[in-house]
Structure formats: C-alpha cells, structure tokens
Amino acid sequence: MKKVIFITLVTLLTSCSSLMMPIVPTDQLSKTKIIDNLTESKSDLYVKANKWMIKSFNNAESVIQFSDKESGTISGKYLLFGAITAGLYGANIDSRIFATINVECKDNKAKIEVMPLGEIRATEDAKQKMITEIASLINDFKTSIQQQKEDW
C-alpha cells in the first residue's frame, strides 16, 4: 500500500512540475531583423528566402504555411525547442515550443520576424537555449540572404 501511495505522489509531482515553471513572456523571445543595403530585386530575395526556409525547416513538424512571390512574403511554423518524450506509465510529455517565422522581401531589403507561439513555461536554461536558437536562425538568414547570386 505504501508503494502505491509513493508512486501516486511521484506521478502527481512530476506531472505538475511544468506548471511550477515560470511563464516566459513571448515578447522577451520575439525578434525582428531588417537586412537592408542588398543589391537584388524583391523577386531574387524572395527566391533566396524561400530556399533558406526549405533548408532550415528540416524537421517534419516545421512547415511553410504561406508564400506569395508577388508580395514577397513567406510564413511558416518552426519547431523551436523541445520534443515529445515518453513519461511514466505510457503517458507522453510534450515540451515542444513552436515559433512563427515571417519573411518579407522588398527591392534591396528583407525582414525576418521570429515569434514564439502560445504560453511558454520554461526554466532559465531553456529560455536561454531558445534565445540562442532564435539568434542563430536570424544570423543564418542574414548570411543566406546576403550571399551573392551564383552564376553557373
């Protein structure tokens, strides 16, 4: 009987532990970067941005949701952090955090916005990992969009 009570208490404590984590306001994680002084047309920058999203969205849960070449806009849902893991007694624990990535292209400039979705409960370490991942995405986009067009 003591064993059953102990297992029940452990299960309750572990299942409620995520509720004890502090809420991270999404505005602390959301970032926008404008890259200007580019030398290419909106159409060329759109193609580069689209290629970057295809390369960066390498997880089946990260998908491009909208793209419009005429307006120079691409939007997608990106798996920023976490995974689904097996918990106690066959229960799954979902720690995934998604972000919306919006890219807009104009002649000679591009803008990227990364905005995490939903209420985020995370430890300080997880928050720092998300900040690092967002900064890495933005830097990778900037590098990709600034590359010169290859003539072959």
C-alpha positions in Angstrom: 0.0 0.0 0.0 2.8 2.4 0.8 4.4 1.6 -2.6 1.1 2.6 -4.4 0.9 5.9 -2.4 4.5 6.7 -3.1 4.1 6.0 -6.9 0.9 8.1 -7.0 2.7 11.0 -5.2 5.7 10.8 -7.6 3.4 10.8 -10.6 1.4 13.8 -9.4 4.6 15.8 -8.6 6.2 15.1 -11.9 3.1 15.8 -13.9 2.6 19.1 -12.1 6.3 20.2 -12.3 5.8 22.0 -15.6 3.1 24.1 -14.0 5.6 25.3 -11.4 8.0 26.7 -14.1 7.8 30.5 -14.7 5.9 31.8 -17.7 8.2 33.5 -20.2 6.6 36.4 -21.9 6.8 35.8 -25.7 7.9 39.5 -26.2 11.1 38.6 -24.4 11.8 35.9 -27.1 10.4 37.6 -30.2 13.0 39.1 -32.5 12.8 41.1 -35.8 15.8 41.9 -38.1 15.8 44.1 -41.2 18.6 43.5 -43.6 19.0 46.4 -46.0 21.6 47.6 -48.5 21.1 44.5 -50.5 21.6 44.7 -54.2 18.9 42.3 -55.5 15.3 42.6 -56.6 12.4 41.6 -54.5 12.0 38.5 -56.7 15.6 37.4 -56.3 15.5 38.0 -52.5 12.2 36.0 -52.3 13.8 33.0 -54.0 16.8 33.2 -51.6 14.4 33.4 -48.6 12.4 30.5 -49.8 15.5 28.4 -50.3 16.6 29.3 -46.8 13.3 28.3 -45.3 13.4 25.0 -47.1 16.9 24.3 -45.8 16.1 25.5 -42.2 12.8 23.7 -41.9 14.4 20.3 -41.7 12.0 18.8 -39.2 8.7 17.3 -40.3 6.9 19.5 -37.7 8.4 22.7 -39.2 6.3 23.7 -42.3 6.0 26.6 -44.6 2.4 27.7 -44.2 2.1 30.6 -46.7 4.1 32.0 -49.5 3.3 34.7 -52.1 6.0 35.7 -54.5 4.1 38.8 -55.7 4.0 40.3 -52.2 7.5 38.8 -51.3 6.1 37.1 -48.2 6.8 33.7 -46.7 5.5 32.4 -43.3 5.9 29.2 -41.5 5.7 27.3 -38.3 9.1 26.3 -36.9 9.8 23.8 -34.1 12.0 26.0 -31.9 12.6 23.8 -28.9 11.5 20.6 -27.2 10.1 17.2 -28.2 7.5 14.6 -27.3 9.0 12.2 -24.8 7.7 9.1 -23.1 6.7 9.7 -19.5 5.6 7.5 -16.7 3.0 4.7 -17.3 2.9 5.3 -21.1 1.9 9.0 -20.9 3.7 11.3 -23.3 5.2 14.6 -22.3 5.0 17.3 -24.9 7.6 20.1 -24.3 7.5 21.4 -27.9 7.6 25.1 -28.4 6.8 26.4 -31.9 7.5 29.8 -33.4 6.1 31.6 -36.4 8.7 32.8 -38.8 7.7 35.6 -41.2 9.9 36.8 -44.0 9.2 39.8 -46.2 11.2 40.8 -49.2 11.3 44.2 -51.0 13.8 45.5 -53.5 17.2 45.8 -51.8 15.9 44.7 -48.3 14.5 41.8 -46.4 12.9 41.4 -42.9 12.6 38.3 -40.7 10.4 38.0 -37.6 10.6 35.1 -35.2 7.7 34.9 -32.7 7.2 32.0 -30.3 3.6 30.8 -30.1 1.4 30.2 -27.0 2.1 30.4 -23.3 5.7 29.3 -22.7 6.7 27.8 -19.3 10.4 27.2 -19.2 13.4 27.1 -17.0 16.0 29.9 -17.3 18.3 27.4 -19.1 15.5 26.5 -21.6 14.8 30.2 -22.1 18.5 30.9 -22.9 18.5 28.0 -25.4 15.5 29.4 -27.2 17.1 32.9 -27.3 20.3 31.3 -28.8 18.3 29.3 -31.3 16.3 32.4 -32.4 19.6 34.5 -32.8 21.1 31.6 -34.7 18.1 31.5 -37.1 18.3 35.2 -37.7 22.1 35.2 -38.3 21.8 32.2 -40.7 19.0 34.0 -42.6 21.1 37.2 -42.8 24.1 35.2 -44.1 22.0 33.3 -46.6 20.2 36.4 -48.0 23.5 38.4 -48.3 25.2 35.7 -50.4 25.9 36.7 -54.0 23.8 35.0 -56.7 25.7 32.1 -58.2 26.1 32.1 -62.0 26.6 28.7 -63.4 
